[in-house]
Amino acid sequence: MHRDSNAIQFTALDAPAGGHAPSPGGPLSPDRLAALYAYPEEHGPWMRVNFITSVDGAVAVDGRSGGLGGPGDRRVFGLLRALADVIVVGAGTVRAENYGGARIPAEDRRRRAAAGRPEIPRIAVVSATARIDPSHRLFHDTAVPPLVIVSSAADPVHVRALEEAGTEIAVLPDRPRESGAGTGAARPDVAGIAPILAGRGLTRILCEGGPNLTGRLLAAGAVDELCLTVAPVLVGGNAPRMAVGPASTPAPLTRRHLLADDHGALFTRWTVARGRDER
Ligand SMILES: NC(=O)c1ccc[n+]([C@@H]2O[C@H](COP(=O)([O-])OP(=O)(O)OC[C@H]3O[C@@H](n4cnc5c(N)ncnc54)[C@H](OP(=O)(O)O)[C@@H]3O)[C@@H](O)[C@H]2O)c1
């Protein structure tokens, strides 16, 4: 049975010192829940990453994340979208999950408009190659045209096809070559995503994965925050972790809150510790 995700009860389990965390134990009102996920004020672009995993770390069941989500995660997923200016997603996830435009409830749209913000967050797809079919649902099942962020080495034929379909394209800068790195193809610098978005006035960034894009963002030091839902399930199999890449790139985190819903899921929020003002 599909339950109304607004009826889900969230409880705070942990209140680490020095943060804006809730007192443990009590149920959270919708406003309190929203306040716990508010973006930090007076900051530059802020890259929040949101994932759901099984207890054994799988990000998908049979190639899609939908098998992991319960009503509490749907609620937090929707809340994070309603708080964001822009939703960044890798082309692999767009293909796997058949992404369309974001849908925001009328009350949140009104709240956003009253704050002088667009009613609906834009989707920004990151693709090195630009190999995204212009007839994909992303381009027609949406109230806001998406932005496609490509590398300088993207196939010009694919870029043109997207532009002819009316899609705005932004190009990532190339990563500086290390000395002695040879003359191979230039590699895109995903640290350029946030400045591209900030240049369009989009500073509250929500990245919805997937693992390859998140791994690149992590390696580039471009992640500010992680919101992680742990679904009460074991999956096994060979699904990836939430961030993958060619090398390990440890990033110490500070825990901001730990919540539970009444279906056994856990909701954690962490910020990357780098000596800046972190909420
Ligand atoms: N559990 C969750 O919360 C969650 C969230 C998201 C996704 N997922 C799952 O994760 C899987 C998809 O993840 P994925 O890792 O395959 O895909 P992904 O990270 O969404 O996208 C990978 C694509 O991003 C582009 N890309 C990667 N690095 C880049 C760079 N440095 N510069 C420019 N573009 C770059 C490339 O696009 P092109 O190939 O177009 O060049 C690449 O193929 C699916 O099974 C999905 O269900 C789960």
The ligand as a MOL file (V3000), in Angstrom:
LIG
                    3D

  0  0  0     0  0            999 V3000
M  V30 BEGIN CTAB
M  V30 COUNTS 48 52 0 0 0
M  V30 BEGIN ATOM
M  V30 1 N 20.7280 5.1340 -4.3860 0
M  V30 2 C 20.8230 6.3470 -4.8550 0
M  V30 3 O 20.5650 7.3170 -4.1250 0
M  V30 4 C 21.2510 6.5620 -6.2870 0
M  V30 5 C 21.4460 7.8670 -6.7520 0
M  V30 6 C 21.8490 8.0340 -8.0770 0
M  V30 7 C 22.0740 6.9290 -8.8720 0
M  V30 8 N 21.8880 5.6950 -8.3770 0 CHG=1
M  V30 9 C 22.1430 4.5010 -9.2250 0
M  V30 10 O 23.4340 4.6270 -9.7730 0
M  V30 11 C 23.4660 4.0490 -11.0860 0
M  V30 12 C 23.9630 5.0820 -12.0890 0
M  V30 13 O 25.1870 5.6010 -11.6340 0
M  V30 14 P 26.4790 5.7720 -12.5860 0
M  V30 15 O 27.6380 5.8910 -11.6870 0
M  V30 16 O 26.4470 4.7080 -13.6330 0 CHG=-1
M  V30 17 O 26.1450 7.1080 -13.3370 0
M  V30 18 P 26.2940 8.6600 -12.9520 0
M  V30 19 O 27.3550 8.9060 -11.9510 0
M  V30 20 O 24.9330 9.2000 -12.7230 0
M  V30 21 O 26.7140 9.2380 -14.3520 0
M  V30 22 C 27.9300 8.8610 -14.9380 0
M  V30 23 C 28.0750 9.7230 -16.1600 0
M  V30 24 O 28.3690 11.0590 -15.7680 0
M  V30 25 C 29.1860 11.6470 -16.7140 0
M  V30 26 N 30.4620 11.9690 -16.0350 0
M  V30 27 C 31.1160 11.2390 -15.1240 0
M  V30 28 N 32.2740 11.8600 -14.7770 0
M  V30 29 C 32.3230 12.9980 -15.4780 0
M  V30 30 C 33.2500 14.0550 -15.5700 0
M  V30 31 N 34.3930 14.0640 -14.8640 0
M  V30 32 N 32.9710 15.0790 -16.3990 0
M  V30 33 C 31.8490 15.0720 -17.1240 0
M  V30 34 N 30.9350 14.0920 -17.0890 0
M  V30 35 C 31.1830 13.0710 -16.2780 0
M  V30 36 C 29.4120 10.6240 -17.8130 0
M  V30 37 O 28.3700 10.8500 -18.7730 0
M  V30 38 P 28.4260 10.4150 -20.3250 0
M  V30 39 O 28.5220 8.9280 -20.3290 0
M  V30 40 O 27.1340 10.9160 -20.8990 0
M  V30 41 O 29.6120 11.0740 -20.9240 0
M  V30 42 C 29.2070 9.3130 -17.0740 0
M  V30 43 O 28.8510 8.2420 -17.9010 0
M  V30 44 C 22.0370 3.6120 -11.3730 0
M  V30 45 O 21.9410 2.2390 -11.0530 0
M  V30 46 C 21.2080 4.4220 -10.4130 0
M  V30 47 O 20.0230 3.7750 -10.0700 0
M  V30 48 C 21.4830 5.4650 -7.1040 0
M  V30 END ATOM
M  V30 BEGIN BOND
M  V30 1 1 1 2
M  V30 2 2 2 3
M  V30 3 1 2 4
M  V30 4 1 4 5
M  V30 5 2 4 48
M  V30 6 2 5 6
M  V30 7 1 6 7
M  V30 8 2 7 8
M  V30 9 1 8 9
M  V30 10 1 8 48
M  V30 11 1 9 10
M  V30 12 1 9 46
M  V30 13 1 10 11
M  V30 14 1 11 12
M  V30 15 1 11 44
M  V30 16 1 12 13
M  V30 17 1 13 14
M  V30 18 2 14 15
M  V30 19 1 14 16
M  V30 20 1 14 17
M  V30 21 1 17 18
M  V30 22 2 18 19
M  V30 23 1 18 20
M  V30 24 1 18 21
M  V30 25 1 21 22
M  V30 26 1 22 23
M  V30 27 1 23 24
M  V30 28 1 23 42
M  V30 29 1 24 25
M  V30 30 1 25 26
M  V30 31 1 25 36
M  V30 32 1 26 27
M  V30 33 1 26 35
M  V30 34 2 27 28
M  V30 35 1 28 29
M  V30 36 1 29 30
M  V30 37 2 29 35
M  V30 38 1 30 31
M  V30 39 2 30 32
M  V30 40 1 32 33
M  V30 41 2 33 34
M  V30 42 1 34 35
M  V30 43 1 36 37
M  V30 44 1 36 42
M  V30 45 1 37 38
M  V30 46 2 38 39
M  V30 47 1 38 40
M  V30 48 1 38 41
M  V30 49 1 42 43
M  V30 50 1 44 45
M  V30 51 1 44 46
M  V30 52 1 46 47
M  V30 END BOND
M  V30 END CTAB
M  END
